[in-house]
Amino acid sequence: MFLNLFDECVSIIGRWNPKKEYSKETEYRDDLMNFLNSELNKPTMFGNRNIQLVKEASRSLCDIGVGNRKVGIELKKI
């Protein structure tokens, strides 16, 4: 079954376990970005994928933009 990009991101995030307990939200963001990048861009039987992820810098934007900002991810550390 083929998932749309949003559903695929939700599924991948559900499998994500941070490598350690971080003190800053930005460290969690980087850990998640690395995991998402490796999972979203795994070679498939249809070929290689090139889904871009970007760190958002402005306070008015989400933390991670996926696929030309089609999916936005906001992290909160409490």
mmCIF file of the N, C-alpha and C atoms, coordinates in Angstrom:
data_MODEL
# 
_entry.id   MODEL 
# 
loop_
_atom_site.group_PDB 
_atom_site.id 
_atom_site.type_symbol 
_atom_site.label_atom_id 
_atom_site.label_alt_id 
_atom_site.label_comp_id 
_atom_site.label_asym_id 
_atom_site.label_entity_id 
_atom_site.label_seq_id 
_atom_site.pdbx_PDB_ins_code 
_atom_site.Cartn_x 
_atom_site.Cartn_y 
_atom_site.Cartn_z 
_atom_site.occupancy 
_atom_site.B_iso_or_equiv 
_atom_site.pdbx_formal_charge 
_atom_site.auth_seq_id 
_atom_site.auth_comp_id 
_atom_site.auth_asym_id 
_atom_site.auth_atom_id 
_atom_site.pdbx_PDB_model_num 
ATOM 1   N N  . MET A 1 1  ? 0.837  -1.176 0.000  1.00 0.00 ? 1  MET A N  1 
ATOM 2   C CA . MET A 1 1  ? 0.000  0.000  0.000  1.00 0.00 ? 1  MET A CA 1 
ATOM 3   C C  . MET A 1 1  ? 0.885  1.243  0.000  1.00 0.00 ? 1  MET A C  1 
ATOM 4   N N  . PHE A 1 2  ? 0.523  2.215  -0.785 1.00 0.00 ? 2  PHE A N  1 
ATOM 5   C CA . PHE A 1 2  ? 1.283  3.450  -0.876 1.00 0.00 ? 2  PHE A CA 1 
ATOM 6   C C  . PHE A 1 2  ? 0.686  4.489  0.067  1.00 0.00 ? 2  PHE A C  1 
ATOM 7   N N  . LEU A 1 3  ? 1.557  5.133  0.831  1.00 0.00 ? 3  LEU A N  1 
ATOM 8   C CA . LEU A 1 3  ? 1.125  6.172  1.753  1.00 0.00 ? 3  LEU A CA 1 
ATOM 9   C C  . LEU A 1 3  ? 1.437  7.529  1.151  1.00 0.00 ? 3  LEU A C  1 
ATOM 10  N N  . ASN A 1 4  ? 0.621  8.526  1.488  1.00 0.00 ? 4  ASN A N  1 
ATOM 11  C CA . ASN A 1 4  ? 1.000  9.869  1.088  1.00 0.00 ? 4  ASN A CA 1 
ATOM 12  C C  . ASN A 1 4  ? 2.113  10.335 2.021  1.00 0.00 ? 4  ASN A C  1 
ATOM 13  N N  . LEU A 1 5  ? 2.746  11.442 1.694  1.00 0.00 ? 5  LEU A N  1 
ATOM 14  C CA . LEU A 1 5  ? 3.917  11.898 2.443  1.00 0.00 ? 5  LEU A CA 1 
ATOM 15  C C  . LEU A 1 5  ? 3.586  12.155 3.911  1.00 0.00 ? 5  LEU A C  1 
ATOM 16  N N  . PHE A 1 6  ? 2.441  12.755 4.197  1.00 0.00 ? 6  PHE A N  1 
ATOM 17  C CA . PHE A 1 6  ? 2.052  13.011 5.576  1.00 0.00 ? 6  PHE A CA 1 
ATOM 18  C C  . PHE A 1 6  ? 1.947  11.709 6.364  1.00 0.00 ? 6  PHE A C  1 
ATOM 19  N N  . ASP A 1 7  ? 1.188  10.745 5.826  1.00 0.00 ? 7  ASP A N  1 
ATOM 20  C CA . ASP A 1 7  ? 1.010  9.466  6.516  1.00 0.00 ? 7  ASP A CA 1 
ATOM 21  C C  . ASP A 1 7  ? 2.335  8.732  6.683  1.00 0.00 ? 7  ASP A C  1 
ATOM 22  N N  . GLU A 1 8  ? 3.195  8.829  5.698  1.00 0.00 ? 8  GLU A N  1 
ATOM 23  C CA . GLU A 1 8  ? 4.503  8.185  5.783  1.00 0.00 ? 8  GLU A CA 1 
ATOM 24  C C  . GLU A 1 8  ? 5.336  8.824  6.900  1.00 0.00 ? 8  GLU A C  1 
ATOM 25  N N  . CYS A 1 9  ? 5.297  10.150 7.007  1.00 0.00 ? 9  CYS A N  1 
ATOM 26  C CA . CYS A 1 9  ? 6.034  10.839 8.081  1.00 0.00 ? 9  CYS A CA 1 
ATOM 27  C C  . CYS A 1 9  ? 5.496  10.432 9.450  1.00 0.00 ? 9  CYS A C  1 
ATOM 28  N N  . VAL A 1 10 ? 4.175  10.374 9.595  1.00 0.00 ? 10 VAL A N  1 
ATOM 29  C CA . VAL A 1 10 ? 3.572  9.973  10.869 1.00 0.00 ? 10 VAL A CA 1 
ATOM 30  C C  . VAL A 1 10 ? 4.019  8.560  11.239 1.00 0.00 ? 10 VAL A C  1 
ATOM 31  N N  . SER A 1 11 ? 4.021  7.664  10.286 1.00 0.00 ? 11 SER A N  1 
ATOM 32  C CA . SER A 1 11 ? 4.442  6.288  10.525 1.00 0.00 ? 11 SER A CA 1 
ATOM 33  C C  . SER A 1 11 ? 5.910  6.222  10.955 1.00 0.00 ? 11 SER A C  1 
ATOM 34  N N  . ILE A 1 12 ? 6.759  6.970  10.286 1.00 0.00 ? 12 ILE A N  1 
ATOM 35  C CA . ILE A 1 12 ? 8.191  6.976  10.616 1.00 0.00 ? 12 ILE A CA 1 
ATOM 36  C C  . ILE A 1 12 ? 8.418  7.573  12.002 1.00 0.00 ? 12 ILE A C  1 
ATOM 37  N N  . ILE A 1 13 ? 7.745  8.678  12.307 1.00 0.00 ? 13 ILE A N  1 
ATOM 38  C CA . ILE A 1 13 ? 7.905  9.303  13.621 1.00 0.00 ? 13 ILE A CA 1 
ATOM 39  C C  . ILE A 1 13 ? 7.462  8.345  14.722 1.00 0.00 ? 13 ILE A C  1 
ATOM 40  N N  . GLY A 1 14 ? 6.456  7.544  14.449 1.00 0.00 ? 14 GLY A N  1 
ATOM 41  C CA . GLY A 1 14 ? 6.002  6.551  15.425 1.00 0.00 ? 14 GLY A CA 1 
ATOM 42  C C  . GLY A 1 14 ? 7.058  5.512  15.746 1.00 0.00 ? 14 GLY A C  1 
ATOM 43  N N  . ARG A 1 15 ? 7.984  5.278  14.839 1.00 0.00 ? 15 ARG A N  1 
ATOM 44  C CA . ARG A 1 15 ? 9.067  4.311  15.045 1.00 0.00 ? 15 ARG A CA 1 
ATOM 45  C C  . ARG A 1 15 ? 10.341 4.953  15.595 1.00 0.00 ? 15 ARG A C  1 
ATOM 46  N N  . TRP A 1 16 ? 10.370 6.278  15.663 1.00 0.00 ? 16 TRP A N  1 
ATOM 47  C CA . TRP A 1 16 ? 11.579 6.998  16.078 1.00 0.00 ? 16 TRP A CA 1 
ATOM 48  C C  . TRP A 1 16 ? 11.777 6.935  17.580 1.00 0.00 ? 16 TRP A C  1 
ATOM 49  N N  . ASN A 1 17 ? 12.986 6.592  17.983 1.00 0.00 ? 17 ASN A N  1 
ATOM 50  C CA . ASN A 1 17 ? 13.415 6.671  19.375 1.00 0.00 ? 17 ASN A CA 1 
ATOM 51  C C  . ASN A 1 17 ? 14.677 7.512  19.391 1.00 0.00 ? 17 ASN A C  1 
ATOM 52  N N  . PRO A 1 18 ? 14.674 8.649  20.075 1.00 0.00 ? 18 PRO A N  1 
ATOM 53  C CA . PRO A 1 18 ? 15.881 9.470  20.120 1.00 0.00 ? 18 PRO A CA 1 
ATOM 54  C C  . PRO A 1 18 ? 17.071 8.642  20.613 1.00 0.00 ? 18 PRO A C  1 
ATOM 55  N N  . LYS A 1 19 ? 18.245 8.961  20.090 1.00 0.00 ? 19 LYS A N  1 
ATOM 56  C CA . LYS A 1 19 ? 19.448 8.208  20.446 1.00 0.00 ? 19 LYS A CA 1 
ATOM 57  C C  . LYS A 1 19 ? 19.807 8.369  21.915 1.00 0.00 ? 19 LYS A C  1 
ATOM 58  N N  . LYS A 1 20 ? 19.421 9.496  22.513 1.00 0.00 ? 20 LYS A N  1 
ATOM 59  C CA . LYS A 1 20 ? 19.675 9.730  23.933 1.00 0.00 ? 20 LYS A CA 1 
ATOM 60  C C  . LYS A 1 20 ? 18.711 10.800 24.421 1.00 0.00 ? 20 LYS A C  1 
ATOM 61  N N  . GLU A 1 21 ? 18.792 11.118 25.706 1.00 0.00 ? 21 GLU A N  1 
ATOM 62  C CA . GLU A 1 21 ? 17.990 12.204 26.254 1.00 0.00 ? 21 GLU A CA 1 
ATOM 63  C C  . GLU A 1 21 ? 18.779 13.498 26.080 1.00 0.00 ? 21 GLU A C  1 
ATOM 64  N N  . TYR A 1 22 ? 18.214 14.414 25.317 1.00 0.00 ? 22 TYR A N  1 
ATOM 65  C CA . TYR A 1 22 ? 18.899 15.669 25.007 1.00 0.00 ? 22 TYR A CA 1 
ATOM 66  C C  . TYR A 1 22 ? 18.417 16.782 25.936 1.00 0.00 ? 22 TYR A C  1 
ATOM 67  N N  . SER A 1 23 ? 19.227 17.830 26.030 1.00 0.00 ? 23 SER A N  1 
ATOM 68  C CA . SER A 1 23 ? 18.849 18.962 26.875 1.00 0.00 ? 23 SER A CA 1 
ATOM 69  C C  . SER A 1 23 ? 18.137 20.060 26.090 1.00 0.00 ? 23 SER A C  1 
ATOM 70  N N  . LYS A 1 24 ? 18.252 20.018 24.749 1.00 0.00 ? 24 LYS A N  1 
ATOM 71  C CA . LYS A 1 24 ? 17.667 21.080 23.924 1.00 0.00 ? 24 LYS A CA 1 
ATOM 72  C C  . LYS A 1 24 ? 16.740 20.494 22.862 1.00 0.00 ? 24 LYS A C  1 
ATOM 73  N N  . GLU A 1 25 ? 15.700 21.253 22.559 1.00 0.00 ? 25 GLU A N  1 
ATOM 74  C CA . GLU A 1 25 ? 14.769 20.851 21.506 1.00 0.00 ? 25 GLU A CA 1 
ATOM 75  C C  . GLU A 1 25 ? 15.472 20.718 20.158 1.00 0.00 ? 25 GLU A C  1 
ATOM 76  N N  . THR A 1 26 ? 16.435 21.591 19.896 1.00 0.00 ? 26 THR A N  1 
ATOM 77  C CA . THR A 1 26 ? 17.137 21.545 18.609 1.00 0.00 ? 26 THR A CA 1 
ATOM 78  C C  . THR A 1 26 ? 17.908 20.241 18.434 1.00 0.00 ? 26 THR A C  1 
ATOM 79  N N  . GLU A 1 27 ? 18.365 19.656 19.529 1.00 0.00 ? 27 GLU A N  1 
ATOM 80  C CA . GLU A 1 27 ? 19.068 18.372 19.429 1.00 0.00 ? 27 GLU A CA 1 
ATOM 81  C C  . GLU A 1 27 ? 18.101 17.249 19.075 1.00 0.00 ? 27 GLU A C  1 
ATOM 82  N N  . TYR A 1 28 ? 16.887 17.305 19.627 1.00 0.00 ? 28 TYR A N  1 
ATOM 83  C CA . TYR A 1 28 ? 15.846 16.342 19.241 1.00 0.00 ? 28 TYR A CA 1 
ATOM 84  C C  . TYR A 1 28 ? 15.483 16.536 17.768 1.00 0.00 ? 28 TYR A C  1 
ATOM 85  N N  . ARG A 1 29 ? 15.371 17.790 17.350 1.00 0.00 ? 29 ARG A N  1 
ATOM 86  C CA . ARG A 1 29 ? 15.047 18.087 15.953 1.00 0.00 ? 29 ARG A CA 1 
ATOM 87  C C  . ARG A 1 29 ? 16.082 17.467 15.015 1.00 0.00 ? 29 ARG A C  1 
ATOM 88  N N  . ASP A 1 30 ? 17.356 17.657 15.338 1.00 0.00 ? 30 ASP A N  1 
ATOM 89  C CA . ASP A 1 30 ? 18.412 17.118 14.479 1.00 0.00 ? 30 ASP A CA 1 
ATOM 90  C C  . ASP A 1 30 ? 18.391 15.592 14.451 1.00 0.00 ? 30 ASP A C  1 
ATOM 91  N N  . ASP A 1 31 ? 18.142 14.976 15.602 1.00 0.00 ? 31 ASP A N  1 
ATOM 92  C CA . ASP A 1 31 ? 18.065 13.524 15.674 1.00 0.00 ? 31 ASP A CA 1 
ATOM 93  C C  . ASP A 1 31 ? 16.904 13.010 14.820 1.00 0.00 ? 31 ASP A C  1 
ATOM 94  N N  . LEU A 1 32 ? 15.746 13.666 14.954 1.00 0.00 ? 32 LEU A N  1 
ATOM 95  C CA . LEU A 1 32 ? 14.574 13.272 14.158 1.00 0.00 ? 32 LEU A CA 1 
ATOM 96  C C  . LEU A 1 32 ? 14.817 13.513 12.672 1.00 0.00 ? 32 LEU A C  1 
ATOM 97  N N  . MET A 1 33 ? 15.439 14.628 12.339 1.00 0.00 ? 33 MET A N  1 
ATOM 98  C CA . MET A 1 33 ? 15.722 14.908 10.921 1.00 0.00 ? 33 MET A CA 1 
ATOM 99  C C  . MET A 1 33 ? 16.599 13.819 10.308 1.00 0.00 ? 33 MET A C  1 
ATOM 100 N N  . ASN A 1 34 ? 17.618 13.398 11.036 1.00 0.00 ? 34 ASN A N  1 
ATOM 101 C CA . ASN A 1 34 ? 18.499 12.337 10.532 1.00 0.00 ? 34 ASN A CA 1 
ATOM 102 C C  . ASN A 1 34 ? 17.725 11.036 10.324 1.00 0.00 ? 34 ASN A C  1 
ATOM 103 N N  . PHE A 1 35 ? 16.857 10.708 11.282 1.00 0.00 ? 35 PHE A N  1 
ATOM 104 C CA . PHE A 1 35 ? 16.062 9.493  11.174 1.00 0.00 ? 35 PHE A CA 1 
ATOM 105 C C  . PHE A 1 35 ? 15.084 9.580  10.007 1.00 0.00 ? 35 PHE A C  1 
ATOM 106 N N  . LEU A 1 36 ? 14.380 10.696 9.902  1.00 0.00 ? 36 LEU A N  1 
ATOM 107 C CA . LEU A 1 36 ? 13.446 10.885 8.789  1.00 0.00 ? 36 LEU A CA 1 
ATOM 108 C C  . LEU A 1 36 ? 14.154 10.810 7.448  1.00 0.00 ? 36 LEU A C  1 
ATOM 109 N N  . ASN A 1 37 ? 15.290 11.469 7.350  1.00 0.00 ? 37 ASN A N  1 
ATOM 110 C CA . ASN A 1 37 ? 16.037 11.478 6.093  1.00 0.00 ? 37 ASN A CA 1 
ATOM 111 C C  . ASN A 1 37 ? 16.440 10.057 5.687  1.00 0.00 ? 37 ASN A C  1 
ATOM 112 N N  . SER A 1 38 ? 16.958 9.294  6.640  1.00 0.00 ? 38 SER A N  1 
ATOM 113 C CA . SER A 1 38 ? 17.384 7.934  6.304  1.00 0.00 ? 38 SER A CA 1 
ATOM 114 C C  . SER A 1 38 ? 16.195 7.046  5.938  1.00 0.00 ? 38 SER A C  1 
ATOM 115 N N  . GLU A 1 39 ? 15.065 7.221  6.610  1.00 0.00 ? 39 GLU A N  1 
ATOM 116 C CA . GLU A 1 39 ? 13.892 6.397  6.330  1.00 0.00 ? 39 GLU A CA 1 
ATOM 117 C C  . GLU A 1 39 ? 13.172 6.809  5.040  1.00 0.00 ? 39 GLU A C  1 
ATOM 118 N N  . LEU A 1 40 ? 13.004 8.103  4.834  1.00 0.00 ? 40 LEU A N  1 
ATOM 119 C CA . LEU A 1 40 ? 12.286 8.569  3.646  1.00 0.00 ? 40 LEU A CA 1 
ATOM 120 C C  . LEU A 1 40 ? 13.076 8.343  2.362  1.00 0.00 ? 40 LEU A C  1 
ATOM 121 N N  . ASN A 1 41 ? 14.390 8.342  2.457  1.00 0.00 ? 41 ASN A N  1 
ATOM 122 C CA . ASN A 1 41 ? 15.220 8.241  1.254  1.00 0.00 ? 41 ASN A CA 1 
ATOM 123 C C  . ASN A 1 41 ? 15.882 6.890  1.081  1.00 0.00 ? 41 ASN A C  1 
ATOM 124 N N  . LYS A 1 42 ? 15.324 5.866  1.729  1.00 0.00 ? 42 LYS A N  1 
ATOM 125 C CA . LYS A 1 42 ? 15.811 4.504  1.504  1.00 0.00 ? 42 LYS A CA 1 
ATOM 126 C C  . LYS A 1 42 ? 15.514 4.116  0.057  1.00 0.00 ? 42 LYS A C  1 
ATOM 127 N N  . PRO A 1 43 ? 16.455 3.427  -0.584 1.00 0.00 ? 43 PRO A N  1 
ATOM 128 C CA . PRO A 1 43 ? 16.157 2.940  -1.942 1.00 0.00 ? 43 PRO A CA 1 
ATOM 129 C C  . PRO A 1 43 ? 14.964 1.981  -1.910 1.00 0.00 ? 43 PRO A C  1 
ATOM 130 N N  . THR A 1 44 ? 14.125 2.060  -2.921 1.00 0.00 ? 44 THR A N  1 
ATOM 131 C CA . THR A 1 44 ? 12.973 1.168  -3.042 1.00 0.00 ? 44 THR A CA 1 
ATOM 132 C C  . THR A 1 44 ? 13.102 0.373  -4.331 1.00 0.00 ? 44 THR A C  1 
ATOM 133 N N  . MET A 1 45 ? 12.175 -0.520 -4.555 1.00 0.00 ? 45 MET A N  1 
ATOM 134 C CA . MET A 1 45 ? 12.204 -1.291 -5.796 1.00 0.00 ? 45 MET A CA 1 
ATOM 135 C C  . MET A 1 45 ? 11.886 -0.403 -7.004 1.00 0.00 ? 45 MET A C  1 
ATOM 136 N N  . PHE A 1 46 ? 11.401 0.807  -6.739 1.00 0.00 ? 46 PHE A N  1 
ATOM 137 C CA . PHE A 1 46 ? 11.107 1.749  -7.810 1.00 0.00 ? 46 PHE A CA 1 
ATOM 138 C C  . PHE A 1 46 ? 12.263 2.711  -8.065 1.00 0.00 ? 46 PHE A C  1 
ATOM 139 N N  . GLY A 1 47 ? 13.338 2.605  -7.282 1.00 0.00 ? 47 GLY A N  1 
ATOM 140 C CA . GLY A 1 47 ? 14.502 3.472  -7.458 1.00 0.00 ? 47 GLY A CA 1 
ATOM 141 C C  . GLY A 1 47 ? 14.784 4.291  -6.215 1.00 0.00 ? 47 GLY A C  1 
ATOM 142 N N  . ASN A 1 48 ? 15.686 5.225  -6.360 1.00 0.00 ? 48 ASN A N  1 
ATOM 143 C CA . ASN A 1 48 ? 16.071 6.090  -5.245 1.00 0.00 ? 48 ASN A CA 1 
ATOM 144 C C  . ASN A 1 48 ? 15.101 7.255  -5.115 1.00 0.00 ? 48 ASN A C  1 
ATOM 145 N N  . ARG A 1 49 ? 14.924 7.706  -3.891 1.00 0.00 ? 49 ARG A N  1 
ATOM 146 C CA . ARG A 1 49 ? 14.084 8.864  -3.615 1.00 0.00 ? 49 ARG A CA 1 
ATOM 147 C C  . ARG A 1 49 ? 14.986 10.011 -3.184 1.00 0.00 ? 49 ARG A C  1 
ATOM 148 N N  . ASN A 1 50 ? 14.510 11.216 -3.345 1.00 0.00 ? 50 ASN A N  1 
ATOM 149 C CA . ASN A 1 50 ? 15.250 12.390 -2.912 1.00 0.00 ? 50 ASN A CA 1 
ATOM 150 C C  . ASN A 1 50 ? 14.276 13.379 -2.277 1.00 0.00 ? 50 ASN A C  1 
ATOM 151 N N  . ILE A 1 51 ? 13.789 13.017 -1.098 1.00 0.00 ? 51 ILE A N  1 
ATOM 152 C CA . ILE A 1 51 ? 12.866 13.891 -0.381 1.00 0.00 ? 51 ILE A CA 1 
ATOM 153 C C  . ILE A 1 51 ? 13.696 14.813 0.499  1.00 0.00 ? 51 ILE A C  1 
ATOM 154 N N  . GLN A 1 52 ? 13.557 16.095 0.265  1.00 0.00 ? 52 GLN A N  1 
ATOM 155 C CA . GLN A 1 52 ? 14.352 17.088 0.981  1.00 0.00 ? 52 GLN A CA 1 
ATOM 156 C C  . GLN A 1 52 ? 13.725 17.420 2.334  1.00 0.00 ? 52 GLN A C  1 
ATOM 157 N N  . LEU A 1 53 ? 14.587 17.591 3.330  1.00 0.00 ? 53 LEU A N  1 
ATOM 158 C CA . LEU A 1 53 ? 14.178 18.049 4.654  1.00 0.00 ? 53 LEU A CA 1 
ATOM 159 C C  . LEU A 1 53 ? 14.938 19.324 4.947  1.00 0.00 ? 53 LEU A C  1 
ATOM 160 N N  . VAL A 1 54 ? 14.254 20.300 5.547  1.00 0.00 ? 54 VAL A N  1 
ATOM 161 C CA . VAL A 1 54 ? 14.914 21.562 5.878  1.00 0.00 ? 54 VAL A CA 1 
ATOM 162 C C  . VAL A 1 54 ? 14.622 21.932 7.325  1.00 0.00 ? 54 VAL A C  1 
ATOM 163 N N  . LYS A 1 55 ? 15.642 22.484 7.976  1.00 0.00 ? 55 LYS A N  1 
ATOM 164 C CA . LYS A 1 55 ? 15.463 23.053 9.312  1.00 0.00 ? 55 LYS A CA 1 
ATOM 165 C C  . LYS A 1 55 ? 14.886 24.441 9.122  1.00 0.00 ? 55 LYS A C  1 
ATOM 166 N N  . GLU A 1 56 ? 13.805 24.707 9.786  1.00 0.00 ? 56 GLU A N  1 
ATOM 167 C CA . GLU A 1 56 ? 13.195 26.026 9.694  1.00 0.00 ? 56 GLU A CA 1 
ATOM 168 C C  . GLU A 1 56 ? 13.815 26.933 10.750 1.00 0.00 ? 56 GLU A C  1 
ATOM 169 N N  . ALA A 1 57 ? 14.053 28.187 10.414 1.00 0.00 ? 57 ALA A N  1 
ATOM 170 C CA . ALA A 1 57 ? 14.765 29.095 11.305 1.00 0.00 ? 57 ALA A CA 1 
ATOM 171 C C  . ALA A 1 57 ? 13.872 30.140 11.961 1.00 0.00 ? 57 ALA A C  1 
ATOM 172 N N  . SER A 1 58 ? 12.815 30.517 11.339 1.00 0.00 ? 58 SER A N  1 
ATOM 173 C CA . SER A 1 58 ? 11.958 31.586 11.861 1.00 0.00 ? 58 SER A CA 1 
ATOM 174 C C  . SER A 1 58 ? 11.047 31.061 12.973 1.00 0.00 ? 58 SER A C  1 
ATOM 175 N N  . ARG A 1 59 ? 10.713 31.901 13.907 1.00 0.00 ? 59 ARG A N  1 
ATOM 176 C CA . ARG A 1 59 ? 9.814  31.504 14.995 1.00 0.00 ? 59 ARG A CA 1 
ATOM 177 C C  . ARG A 1 59 ? 8.397  31.242 14.481 1.00 0.00 ? 59 ARG A C  1 
ATOM 178 N N  . SER A 1 60 ? 8.064  31.734 13.322 1.00 0.00 ? 60 SER A N  1 
ATOM 179 C CA . SER A 1 60 ? 6.708  31.552 12.807 1.00 0.00 ? 60 SER A CA 1 
ATOM 180 C C  . SER A 1 60 ? 6.575  30.294 11.951 1.00 0.00 ? 60 SER A C  1 
ATOM 181 N N  . LEU A 1 61 ? 7.678  29.564 11.773 1.00 0.00 ? 61 LEU A N  1 
ATOM 182 C CA . LEU A 1 61 ? 7.648  28.357 10.956 1.00 0.00 ? 61 LEU A CA 1 
ATOM 183 C C  . LEU A 1 61 ? 7.791  27.113 11.828 1.00 0.00 ? 61 LEU A C  1 
ATOM 184 N N  . CYS A 1 62 ? 7.450  25.969 11.279 1.00 0.00 ? 62 CYS A N  1 
ATOM 185 C CA . CYS A 1 62 ? 7.623  24.715 12.004 1.00 0.00 ? 62 CYS A CA 1 
ATOM 186 C C  . CYS A 1 62 ? 9.114  24.385 12.126 1.00 0.00 ? 62 CYS A C  1 
ATOM 187 N N  . ASP A 1 63 ? 9.441  23.350 12.888 1.00 0.00 ? 63 ASP A N  1 
ATOM 188 C CA . ASP A 1 63 ? 10.846 22.987 13.106 1.00 0.00 ? 63 ASP A CA 1 
ATOM 189 C C  . ASP A 1 63 ? 11.466 22.267 11.913 1.00 0.00 ? 63 ASP A C  1 
ATOM 190 N N  . ILE A 1 64 ? 10.692 21.403 11.258 1.00 0.00 ? 64 ILE A N  1 
ATOM 191 C CA . ILE A 1 64 ? 11.199 20.623 10.127 1.00 0.00 ? 64 ILE A CA 1 
ATOM 192 C C  . ILE A 1 64 ? 10.192 20.721 8.985  1.00 0.00 ? 64 ILE A C  1 
ATOM 193 N N  . GLY A 1 65 ? 10.686 21.050 7.804  1.00 0.00 ? 65 GLY A N  1 
ATOM 194 C CA . GLY A 1 65 ? 9.867  21.029 6.597  1.00 0.00 ? 65 GLY A CA 1 
ATOM 195 C C  . GLY A 1 65 ? 10.258 19.812 5.773  1.00 0.00 ? 65 GLY A C  1 
ATOM 196 N N  . VAL A 1 66 ? 9.273  19.052 5.335  1.00 0.00 ? 66 VAL A N  1 
ATOM 197 C CA . VAL A 1 66 ? 9.528  17.821 4.593  1.00 0.00 ? 66 VAL A CA 1 
ATOM 198 C C  . VAL A 1 66 ? 8.926  17.935 3.203  1.00 0.00 ? 66 VAL A C  1 
ATOM 199 N N  . GLY A 1 67 ? 9.702  17.520 2.187  1.00 0.00 ? 67 GLY A N  1 
ATOM 200 C CA . GLY A 1 67 ? 9.172  17.463 0.833  1.00 0.00 ? 67 GLY A CA 1 
ATOM 201 C C  . GLY A 1 67 ? 8.729  18.796 0.306  1.00 0.00 ? 67 GLY A C  1 
ATOM 202 N N  . ASN A 1 68 ? 9.646  19.742 0.217  1.00 0.00 ? 68 ASN A N  1 
ATOM 203 C CA . ASN A 1 68 ? 9.324  21.081 -0.266 1.00 0.00 ? 68 ASN A CA 1 
ATOM 204 C C  . ASN A 1 68 ? 8.246  21.728 0.598  1.00 0.00 ? 68 ASN A C  1 
ATOM 205 N N  . ARG A 1 69 ? 8.351  21.467 1.902  1.00 0.00 ? 69 ARG A N  1 
ATOM 206 C CA . ARG A 1 69 ? 7.449  22.019 2.924  1.00 0.00 ? 69 ARG A CA 1 
ATOM 207 C C  . ARG A 1 69 ? 5.994  21.569 2.766  1.00 0.00 ? 69 ARG A C  1 
ATOM 208 N N  . LYS A 1 70 ? 5.777  20.420 2.157  1.00 0.00 ? 70 LYS A N  1 
ATOM 209 C CA . LYS A 1 70 ? 4.421  19.882 2.065  1.00 0.00 ? 70 LYS A CA 1 
ATOM 210 C C  . LYS A 1 70 ? 3.948  19.369 3.418  1.00 0.00 ? 70 LYS A C  1 
ATOM 211 N N  . VAL A 1 71 ? 4.912  18.947 4.253  1.00 0.00 ? 71 VAL A N  1 
ATOM 212 C CA . VAL A 1 71 ? 4.613  18.479 5.600  1.00 0.00 ? 71 VAL A CA 1 
ATOM 213 C C  . VAL A 1 71 ? 5.473  19.292 6.554  1.00 0.00 ? 71 VAL A C  1 
ATOM 214 N N  . GLY A 1 72 ? 4.852  19.830 7.581  1.00 0.00 ? 72 GLY A N  1 
ATOM 215 C CA . GLY A 1 72 ? 5.575  20.583 8.610  1.00 0.00 ? 72 GLY A CA 1 
ATOM 216 C C  . GLY A 1 72 ? 5.521  19.846 9.924  1.00 0.00 ? 72 GLY A C  1 
ATOM 217 N N  . ILE A 1 73 ? 6.653  19.795 10.618 1.00 0.00 ? 73 ILE A N  1 
ATOM 218 C CA . ILE A 1 73 ? 6.732  19.092 11.895 1.00 0.00 ? 73 ILE A CA 1 
ATOM 219 C C  . ILE A 1 73 ? 7.184  20.101 12.961 1.00 0.00 ? 73 ILE A C  1 
ATOM 220 N N  . GLU A 1 74 ? 6.435  20.154 14.040 1.00 0.00 ? 74 GLU A N  1 
ATOM 221 C CA . GLU A 1 74 ? 6.761  21.034 15.159 1.00 0.00 ? 74 GLU A CA 1 
ATOM 222 C C  . GLU A 1 74 ? 7.057  20.165 16.369 1.00 0.00 ? 74 GLU A C  1 
ATOM 223 N N  . LEU A 1 75 ? 8.214  20.368 16.979 1.00 0.00 ? 75 LEU A N  1 
ATOM 224 C CA . LEU A 1 75 ? 8.604  19.629 18.169 1.00 0.00 ? 75 LEU A CA 1 
ATOM 225 C C  . LEU A 1 75 ? 8.477  20.527 19.392 1.00 0.00 ? 75 LEU A C  1 
ATOM 226 N N  . LYS A 1 76 ? 8.152  19.904 20.512 1.00 0.00 ? 76 LYS A N  1 
ATOM 227 C CA . LYS A 1 76 ? 8.105  20.602 21.795 1.00 0.00 ? 76 LYS A CA 1 
ATOM 228 C C  . LYS A 1 76 ? 8.795  19.731 22.827 1.00 0.00 ? 76 LYS A C  1 
ATOM 229 N N  . LYS A 1 77 ? 9.745  20.317 23.540 1.00 0.00 ? 77 LYS A N  1 
ATOM 230 C CA . LYS A 1 77 ? 10.413 19.621 24.638 1.00 0.00 ? 77 LYS A CA 1 
ATOM 231 C C  . LYS A 1 77 ? 9.846  20.177 25.928 1.00 0.00 ? 77 LYS A C  1 
ATOM 232 N N  . ILE A 1 78 ? 9.356  19.278 26.763 1.00 0.00 ? 78 ILE A N  1 
ATOM 233 C CA . ILE A 1 78 ? 8.804  19.727 28.045 1.00 0.00 ? 78 ILE A CA 1 
ATOM 234 C C  . ILE A 1 78 ? 9.607  19.181 29.196 1.00 0.00 ? 78 ILE A C  1 
# 
